[in-house]
Amino acid sequence: MSPPLPDPPDRPADGHKGTFGTVIVLGGSEAMIGAPALAAGAALRGGAGLVKLAVPAAVLPHALGIEPSATGVPLPADASHWPAALDAADPDGGAVLAVGPGLGDGDRLLPALDGLLDGPRPLVLDADGLNALAASGRRGAGPGRRVLTPHPGEFRRLARALGLDADPIHPDRRGAAAAELARAHGCTVVLKGRETRISDGEREATNTTGNPALATAGTGDVLTGLLAGLLAQGMATFEAARLAAHAHGAAADAWAAGHGPAGLKARDLADRLPAALRPVR
């Protein structure tokens, strides 16, 4: 049985954008400009005070055109310089990173991976960020607050890289699979799918919100951004992962109640996140 759902972060009346944390979304490519922008928008909808889009310099104007509420961090072509670019954009090291949306090729991230994972910033790793981690063969997602958000295919690649025999599909084994990967990497794992499983290696929870409307491009980017936004406001990883999965699914449920189980767009989902968080408050 899952523990009670955590409360969303407090919103003090005298708060300002600095109070509610900063998210840096690192991703993007010429073929997938929208993914990091969707994640950035979801972080803002989840309550983050400031969001920065760290994407290749050539596509940065286009990404900011999709999400003009974000600010920009132009990434150099050589990924080995990406950690330094983030340090320049966040000299205090207090931002939360959302790494992977729209990268298009996990190998692009490999020169920067250790610098990101071993750095001081809390981090959500998704999409091609997960593929980079699998390709690296690295065991351990680094110190501090780290969350991996694989779908079953990404999970299999991560498990295979570590020699784990874990089943991300069978309903009776998904929770144990998430816990095994979480222990191997010393982090929180959000194993996406019907009844998403969340584990930090010791605790497990099952999310029961959501419906087939979520089976469309970009909804995973929305979850990544929302989760990063909650972490930026100071939530612990397991609690933030549970709340993000719940609100993400609840937003889809609210949309489907009026429109049916098909036709949801990721931006529509992100726009419903504040209302999905409100009943929890």
C-alpha positions as CSV (number, residue, x, y, z in Angstrom):
1,M,0.0,0.0,0.0
2,S,1.4,3.4,-0.9
3,P,2.0,6.0,1.8
4,P,-0.2,9.1,2.0
5,L,0.4,11.6,-0.8
6,P,2.8,14.4,0.2
7,D,1.6,18.0,0.3
8,P,2.8,20.4,-2.4
9,P,5.5,23.0,-1.4
10,D,4.3,26.0,0.6
11,R,3.8,29.3,-1.2
12,P,4.6,32.0,1.4
13,A,2.8,35.3,0.8
14,D,6.1,37.2,0.8
15,G,7.8,34.8,-1.7
16,H,9.4,35.9,-4.9
17,K,10.8,34.0,-7.9
18,G,14.0,33.3,-6.0
19,T,12.0,31.7,-3.2
20,F,10.7,29.0,-5.5
21,G,13.9,27.8,-7.0
22,T,15.5,27.5,-10.5
23,V,15.3,24.7,-13.0
24,I,17.7,24.3,-15.9
25,V,16.5,22.1,-18.7
26,L,19.4,20.6,-20.7
27,G,18.4,19.0,-24.0
28,G,17.2,19.9,-27.4
29,S,18.4,19.3,-31.0
30,E,17.4,20.5,-34.4
31,A,14.9,17.6,-34.7
32,M,13.4,18.0,-31.3
33,I,13.1,21.6,-30.2
34,G,9.8,21.3,-28.5
35,A,10.8,18.7,-25.9
36,P,12.9,20.9,-23.7
37,A,10.5,23.8,-24.1
38,L,7.6,21.5,-22.9
39,A,9.7,20.5,-19.9
40,A,10.5,24.1,-19.1
41,G,6.8,25.1,-19.3
42,A,5.9,22.2,-17.0
43,A,8.5,23.3,-14.4
44,L,6.9,26.7,-14.4
45,R,3.4,25.2,-14.1
46,G,4.6,23.2,-11.2
47,G,5.6,26.3,-9.3
48,A,9.3,26.9,-10.1
49,G,10.3,30.5,-9.8
50,L,12.8,30.6,-12.7
51,V,13.5,28.2,-15.6
52,K,16.4,28.3,-18.0
53,L,16.6,26.4,-21.3
54,A,20.1,25.1,-21.9
55,V,20.0,23.9,-25.5
56,P,22.4,24.1,-28.6
57,A,23.0,27.7,-29.5
58,A,21.5,27.2,-33.0
59,V,18.1,26.2,-31.7
60,L,17.9,28.4,-28.6
61,P,15.8,31.2,-30.2
62,H,13.3,28.7,-31.5
63,A,13.0,27.0,-28.1
64,L,12.5,30.3,-26.4
65,G,9.8,31.1,-29.0
66,I,7.9,28.1,-27.8
67,E,8.4,28.9,-24.1
68,P,9.1,32.6,-23.8
69,S,8.7,32.6,-20.0
70,A,12.1,30.8,-19.8
71,T,15.5,32.3,-20.2
72,G,18.3,30.9,-22.3
73,V,21.7,29.2,-21.9
74,P,23.4,28.6,-25.3
75,L,25.3,25.3,-25.2
76,P,28.5,24.9,-27.2
77,A,28.9,22.2,-29.7
78,D,31.4,20.2,-27.6
79,A,29.4,18.6,-24.8
80,S,32.5,18.3,-22.6
81,H,32.1,22.1,-22.1
82,W,28.4,21.8,-21.0
83,P,29.1,21.5,-17.2
84,A,31.1,24.7,-17.4
85,A,28.3,26.4,-19.3
86,L,25.9,25.4,-16.5
87,D,28.3,26.7,-13.9
88,A,28.4,30.0,-15.7
89,A,24.6,30.1,-15.8
90,D,24.2,29.0,-12.2
91,P,27.4,30.0,-10.3
92,D,25.9,29.1,-6.9
93,G,25.0,25.6,-7.9
94,G,21.5,25.8,-6.5
95,A,19.5,25.0,-9.6
96,V,17.8,21.7,-10.4
97,L,18.8,20.0,-13.7
98,A,16.3,18.3,-16.0
99,V,18.6,16.4,-18.4
100,G,17.7,14.6,-21.6
101,P,14.5,16.0,-23.2
102,G,15.0,16.3,-27.0
103,L,18.7,15.5,-27.1
104,G,18.1,13.0,-29.9
105,D,21.2,11.0,-29.2
106,G,22.4,9.8,-25.9
107,D,26.0,9.6,-27.1
108,R,26.0,13.4,-27.4
109,L,25.8,13.6,-23.6
110,L,28.5,11.1,-22.8
111,P,31.4,13.7,-22.6
112,A,29.4,15.7,-20.0
113,L,27.7,12.9,-18.1
114,D,30.1,12.4,-15.3
115,G,30.5,16.1,-14.7
116,L,26.7,16.5,-14.4
117,L,26.1,13.4,-12.2
118,D,29.0,14.1,-9.9
119,G,28.2,17.8,-9.6
120,P,26.3,19.6,-6.8
121,R,22.9,20.1,-8.5
122,P,19.9,17.9,-8.0
123,L,19.0,16.2,-11.2
124,V,16.2,14.5,-13.1
125,L,17.5,12.2,-15.9
126,D,15.1,11.3,-18.7
127,A,14.9,10.2,-22.4
128,D,18.4,10.3,-24.0
129,G,19.9,11.2,-20.7
130,L,18.9,7.7,-19.5
131,N,20.3,6.2,-22.7
132,A,23.6,8.0,-22.1
133,L,23.7,6.6,-18.6
134,A,23.1,3.1,-19.9
135,A,25.7,3.4,-22.6
136,S,28.3,4.6,-20.0
137,G,28.0,1.5,-17.9
138,R,28.3,3.6,-14.9
139,R,26.8,2.4,-11.6
140,G,25.6,5.2,-9.4
141,A,23.7,8.3,-10.4
142,G,25.9,10.5,-8.2
143,P,25.5,12.2,-4.8
144,G,22.4,14.1,-3.6
145,R,18.9,14.2,-5.1
146,R,18.8,12.2,-8.3
147,V,15.7,10.8,-10.1
148,L,15.6,8.5,-13.1
149,T,12.3,8.5,-15.1
150,P,12.5,5.5,-17.5
151,H,9.7,4.0,-19.6
152,P,10.1,0.2,-19.9
153,G,12.4,0.3,-22.9
154,E,14.8,2.7,-21.2
155,F,14.5,0.7,-18.1
156,R,15.6,-2.5,-19.9
157,R,18.7,-0.7,-21.3
158,L,19.6,0.6,-17.9
159,A,19.2,-2.8,-16.2
160,R,21.1,-4.6,-19.0
161,A,24.0,-2.2,-18.5
162,L,24.3,-3.2,-14.9
163,G,23.5,-6.9,-15.3
164,L,20.2,-6.7,-13.5
165,D,17.5,-9.2,-14.1
166,A,14.4,-7.0,-13.5
167,D,11.0,-7.1,-15.2
168,P,9.6,-3.6,-15.9
169,I,6.4,-4.9,-17.5
170,H,4.7,-7.6,-15.4
171,P,2.4,-5.8,-12.9
172,D,3.5,-8.0,-10.0
173,R,7.2,-7.3,-10.6
174,R,7.3,-3.6,-11.6
175,G,7.6,-2.3,-8.1
176,A,10.5,-4.7,-7.3
177,A,12.2,-3.8,-10.6
178,A,12.0,0.0,-9.8
179,A,13.4,-0.7,-6.3
180,E,16.3,-2.8,-7.7
181,L,17.4,-0.1,-10.2
182,A,17.0,2.6,-7.5
183,R,19.4,0.6,-5.2
184,A,21.9,0.0,-8.0
185,H,22.1,3.7,-8.8
186,G,21.5,5.1,-5.3
187,C,18.6,7.3,-6.5
188,T,14.8,7.5,-6.9
189,V,13.3,5.7,-9.9
190,V,10.0,6.5,-11.6
191,L,9.1,3.5,-13.7
192,K,6.5,5.0,-16.1
193,G,3.6,3.2,-17.6
194,R,0.1,2.1,-16.4
195,E,0.2,2.5,-12.6
196,T,3.7,4.1,-12.5
197,R,5.9,2.7,-9.8
198,I,8.1,4.9,-7.7
199,S,10.9,3.7,-5.5
200,D,14.0,5.0,-3.7
201,G,15.2,1.5,-3.0
202,E,13.6,1.3,0.4
203,R,10.2,2.7,-0.1
204,E,7.8,1.9,-2.9
205,A,4.6,3.6,-4.2
206,T,2.1,3.0,-7.0
207,N,0.5,5.9,-8.9
208,T,-3.1,5.2,-9.9
209,T,-4.0,8.4,-11.8
210,G,-3.7,8.7,-15.6
211,N,-5.3,7.2,-18.7
212,P,-4.5,6.3,-22.3
213,A,-4.6,10.0,-23.3
214,L,-1.1,10.2,-22.0
215,A,0.1,7.9,-24.8
216,T,1.3,10.8,-27.0
217,A,4.6,12.6,-27.7
218,G,5.8,15.1,-25.1
219,T,3.9,13.9,-22.0
220,G,7.1,12.4,-20.6
221,D,8.8,15.8,-21.0
222,V,6.0,17.4,-19.0
223,L,6.5,14.9,-16.2
224,T,10.3,15.6,-16.2
225,G,9.8,19.3,-16.0
226,L,7.1,19.1,-13.3
227,L,9.3,16.8,-11.2
228,A,12.3,19.2,-11.5
229,G,10.0,22.1,-10.6
230,L,9.0,20.4,-7.4
231,L,12.6,19.5,-6.5
232,A,13.5,23.2,-7.1
233,Q,11.0,24.1,-4.4
234,G,12.8,21.9,-1.9
235,M,10.9,18.7,-2.0
236,A,12.7,15.4,-1.3
237,T,13.1,13.1,-4.3
238,F,10.7,10.3,-3.3
239,E,8.0,12.7,-2.3
240,A,8.4,14.9,-5.3
241,A,8.3,11.9,-7.6
242,R,5.1,10.7,-6.1
243,L,3.4,14.1,-6.2
244,A,4.6,14.7,-9.8
245,A,3.3,11.3,-11.0
246,H,-0.1,11.9,-9.3
247,A,-0.6,15.5,-10.6
248,H,0.6,14.5,-14.1
249,G,-2.0,11.7,-14.3
250,A,-4.7,13.7,-12.6
251,A,-4.2,16.5,-15.2
252,A,-4.7,13.9,-17.9
253,D,-7.8,12.5,-16.2
254,A,-9.3,16.0,-16.0
255,W,-8.7,16.5,-19.7
256,A,-10.1,13.1,-20.7
257,A,-13.2,13.7,-18.7
258,G,-14.2,16.4,-21.1
259,H,-12.5,15.2,-24.3
260,G,-12.2,11.4,-24.2
261,P,-9.1,9.2,-24.2
262,A,-7.4,10.5,-27.3
263,G,-6.2,13.8,-28.7
264,L,-4.4,15.2,-25.7
265,K,-1.4,17.4,-26.5
266,A,1.5,17.8,-24.1
267,R,1.1,21.5,-23.8
268,D,-2.6,21.0,-22.9
269,L,-1.4,18.6,-20.2
270,A,1.1,21.1,-18.8
271,D,-1.5,23.9,-18.7
272,R,-3.7,21.7,-16.4
273,L,-1.0,21.0,-13.8
274,P,-1.8,23.9,-11.5
275,A,-5.4,22.7,-11.2
276,A,-4.2,19.1,-10.7
277,L,-2.0,20.2,-7.8
278,R,-4.7,22.4,-6.2
279,P,-6.9,19.6,-4.8
280,V,-3.9,18.1,-3.2
281,R,-3.3,21.3,-1.4
